[in-house]
Structures are given as structure tokens and as C-alpha cells.
Amino acid sequence: MLLWGPPSKFVSGSWDPKQENNEIRSIDDGRTADRLLNWINKQMGSSYGLDDEKYENEHLNTNISDPGQIARAVYDVEEATFTSFDIILGQKMIKLETRASLTKFLQLLVVHHPSRRCRKGTAEILVDFDDLLANKKEVAGLSQKGVLGNYQICGKEIPRGYWMFCRGSKNETRGFSCGLWVLLHSLSVRVDDGESHMAFTAVCDFIHSFFICEECRQHFYDMCSSVSTPFKKSREFVLWLWNAHNKVNERLMKEEASLGTGDPKFPKVIWPPKQLCPSCYRSQNSKDNHIDWDHDEVFKFLNNYYGKMLISLYKDKEHLRDGQTGGVVVEDLAVSTNAVVVPVGAALAIAVASCAFGALACYWRQQQKSRKPRRSWN
Ligand SMILES: Cc1cc2nc3c(=O)[nH]c(=O)nc-3n(C[C@H](O)[C@H](O)[C@H](O)COP(=O)(O)OP(=O)(O)OC[C@H]3O[C@@H](n4cnc5c(N)ncnc54)[C@H](O)[C@@H]3O)c2cc1C
């Protein structure tokens, strides 16, 4: 049921639908987004439309120099993990020749995925997966969603069906591939020195076997193949992945500019931009834009950005849940963020409407209070 009224009335508690002159009313025609918006427009004398791009993208934070934005990406990392697995099953990509790559990547996720529920979900899959793999004849069956589709790789709340940090300003931009990059970077900063080469090959083989974009797969694999000496330090892997991503960015910067295929609100850049990490830049040539990176600083920055910062919101959530007190508050926060992301213009119109209505009610009450009491002889 959808209700309409001044915000203060919702806070104050009880609502009796039968009470006359009730300031909270139920919206009786909100079955579709269109009808709901019509209803709101009638109340407000406004003319919001579902295609109002201005409202749709108003909350998109395109401020690339705001490091705090990455905390929202932990949700995208979960979404990307689910989507990868879903594509693998849906496209029947588990074959005799690819199953080892999947196992290796799942092993990496079990230990180093930044989300606890994805680590748990992956572990559940791996336990049974190993048993099934023991019998080669089962591999064809494994590709069927019916067999592995019952597993929830990141728990029952995932997929949410939308992107947060990785949300593009157009439907066809960003999303999954952005979430996958963030997942890979977040894994790279979590592995120990001794695991770095194993993690590198797990990532390379996974992309080569399972990334649906053929061109991307090939390019990435070429970059992987150019590594001739095994990594001994996690730093080498972290910086290699960062550099590989920048090579892709550089290529796409030109491609997107000429074909107009990029997201206008999120143009590709050599990353991190100076605003995000000034200390990463030793110098930049003003003629050809060549950057002399301070690799120690870049490594420090990546570690912090994809390490601590990425999970800052998530950690709070876990902490509060464990404490059994503030869980609801944080859940509420997550829900209210969803509400902004999903129903586009309608939700914003509702928010505007309820604020306006609240302000009017408040003003009216002030007027009532400040009126002098009438004297009976007047
Ligand atoms: C492995 C892989 C290979 C790909 N290869 C191709 C390809 O060959 N051709 C193609 O058209 N598309 C390719 N894609 C998709 C493409 O790279 C983008 O993911 C897509 O265009 C969406 O871009 P985006 O603006 O969301 O930012 P993305 O490039 O997806 O980046 C996501 C986020 O990562 C951060 N970031 C950006 N650069 C770096 C960096 N160097 N190091 C660390 N973090 C960074 C930024 O915060 C950015 O918002 C590939 C994707 C992946 C995962």
C-alpha cells in the first residue's frame, strides 16, 4: 500500500484510514509507475514525466575525485560475482577444458572476496563442485542451471538487480564490466605475496574462459601472456592489473570518442586522476600527457582504495548486525538508497512532493501558532 502525507505524520505513528480529514491518505491509483506519477502530478499540480532525465540522473555521483564513492562498490562487487556465475551457467560455459579455471577462480574468491556472504556462498559451491568434478561425465550436466542454479553464490539477497557505484547514465553502459573490474582489483589487493602469481593466473584464465566479450577476452589474454617472470610480490600483481586496466582505458578513450559509445557522464580516463591521488603523480608532460607515476604511492593508494575503503560501509553493516542494535538503521539506509536508484523519476517526484507538502504543513502550523487568540468581545 502506498501512502501520501506530510513526513511528520508518518513519524508520529498511528494511522486510521477511516478517520475523517486524515492528513495521510492511501494512493488508490498507483498500480503502474505511469499512474502513480499521474496521481502525484494531480496532487501537486506538477508535470513530472518518467523520462525526465534530469531527475533520473540527478543522484548519479560523477565526481571522480570523491574517494568515498568506492564504498558503494561493495554492492556491485557482489552483483558482478552473481552475474558472472549466472552467465557461466546460463551460457553453459563449464566444459572439460574450462572447469579448472573456474575452480581456481572460486578458490580465490573463497579466501579473498571482500564480501563475507560471497565467500560463504562460494565455499558452498566449491564443496559440492569438487565432488561433481570427480566424475567427468557430470560436466555437461554441470552447465545446466538446474544443477548449480540452486546455489546462491552471494546469498539470498543477491542479485539486487541494480548497480550502485557502477551505475551508468545509460542502460547499456557500465554495470557488469565495471563491477567485474572492481572485483578483480579488490582481489588483487587482498592476496599475500606467496599467492600473487597463482592469483594472477586465476584471474587471467577466468577472464579468458568466461568473460563474454570476445574482444576483451583476447586483449586481456595478450596482456597476461606478456608476463614472462612469475610474480613474487602482491605489489607486482596489483600494479600489473592497474596498468592493464589503464591500457584498456587508453584504447577505449579513443574508441569511445570516435564512435560515441561511451557513457557521457563517465568518460574513460587514465586512472587514478590527479584529483583522486595527487601523490601518485610525479609529473605529467603537458604536451603528450605522459605521466611519470610514483608506483609506491599508486600501490599505497590502490591498497587503501580497494582494501579498507571499499568495505568501509559493509564493515559497519556487519559490525552493527553483530551488535544487534543498529542493524535496522543500516538496513534502512540500504533500502532508502535502493529506493533512490530504482524507480527513477517517480521516487524523486514522491520525495519532492512529500517535502513540499511537509513544508506547507509546517508553515501552516506556524501561522496558526503565531495568530493572537481571539478575544470574545471582538
Ligand atoms: C578484464 C576486462 C577487459 C576488458 N576489455 C575490454 C576491451 O578490450 N574492449 C572494450 O570495449 N571493453 C573492455 N572491457 C570493458 C571496459 O573496460 C569497461 O569495463 C566498460 O567500458 C565500462 O567502463 P566504466 O566507465 O564503467 O569503467 P571501468 O573501466 O569498468 O572501471 C570501473 C572503475 O574502476 C576504476 N578504475 C578505472 N581505471 C582503473 C585502473 N587502471 N586501476 C584501478 N581502477 C580503475 C574506476 O573507478 C572505474 O569507475 C573490459 C572489461 C574487463 C573486466
The ligand as an ORCA input file, in Angstrom:
! r2SCAN-3c Opt
* xyz 0 1
  C      39.078     -7.743    -17.880
  C      38.308     -6.759    -18.733
  C      38.756     -6.451    -20.009
  C      38.034     -5.564    -20.807
  N      38.473     -5.306    -22.081
  C      37.723     -4.517    -22.899
  C      38.091     -4.311    -24.261
  O      39.100     -4.836    -24.735
  N      37.270     -3.545    -25.044
  C      36.139     -2.972    -24.552
  O      35.424     -2.301    -25.296
  N      35.788     -3.129    -23.261
  C      36.542     -3.884    -22.426
  N      36.161     -4.080    -21.116
  C      35.072     -3.255    -20.559
  C      35.616     -1.856    -20.194
  O      36.926     -1.932    -19.674
  C      34.769     -1.142    -19.136
  O      34.555     -2.009    -18.056
  C      33.432     -0.650    -19.619
  O      33.603      0.144    -20.759
  C      32.736      0.180    -18.525
  O      33.575      1.263    -18.171
  P      33.424      2.127    -16.861
  O      33.398      3.552    -17.242
  O      32.333      1.636    -16.027
  O      34.815      1.936    -16.067
  P      35.677      0.650    -15.942
  O      36.811      0.716    -16.892
  O      34.816     -0.559    -15.995
  O      36.275      0.803    -14.478
  C      35.485      0.619    -13.319
  C      36.025      1.523    -12.235
  O      37.352      1.123    -11.909
  C      38.140      2.259    -11.573
  N      39.314      2.242    -12.464
  C      39.429      2.750    -13.711
  N      40.657      2.516    -14.177
  C      41.333      1.842    -13.220
  C      42.666      1.335    -13.115
  N      43.556      1.486    -14.087
  N      43.005      0.700    -11.985
  C      42.132      0.558    -10.960
  N      40.884      1.020    -11.010
  C      40.487      1.668    -12.121
  C      37.277      3.484    -11.767
  O      36.772      3.855    -10.516
  C      36.153      2.981    -12.653
  O      34.956      3.683    -12.427
  C      36.857     -4.961    -20.303
  C      36.409     -5.280    -19.022
  C      37.122     -6.170    -18.225
  C      36.615     -6.526    -16.854
*
